[in-house]
């Protein structure tokens, strides 16, 4: 997917785009570089990951089964966080597994 983004856009905005994976900071690329498609892609990925974490937190309310799913899901989200961060800093636009195809921000 990296081929669909301008290489100058990637180089200029990859650090700001990486910040999108830090929870509520998903909006930073939208504010700092609103015309960057690369930034918008990673802002969307960060938002989807944040919403997955919120859903997991709500799931934690359910005794035993919910708590087990919360622990497993949190580990998966941590792995997705690292994957997104590494891909962004390498200048790649690779969707996260499972949740990466969800598009909230266009």
Phi, psi and omega in degrees: 000343183298333183297336182281354180252146178292133182297328177292322177297318180297309182297320183289328191241012184288328179290315178296322179295327178294329179294341180297340181275359182266063175062238185296346180283009179304333184282346184306312179298331179289331181270313185286319181225072186296338181268000183276116176291325177297314178296320179295320178301312183286331174296319177296316180297319178295320179295316179298319178294320176298316179295325175296320177295321178295317178299320178295321179296319177294325179294334181295344179293328182288126181298146176056286183299315179297323180289324176294314179297325178297315181296312180297314180297324178294322177294317178298316179297324177296318177296317178297321178301311180296317179300313181297317180297312181296313180300318181296313181293338175273358179081024181255151175240078182253123179297145177294148178298149176065302185264353187291340182275352179284126180244115176255316179261129180258000000 
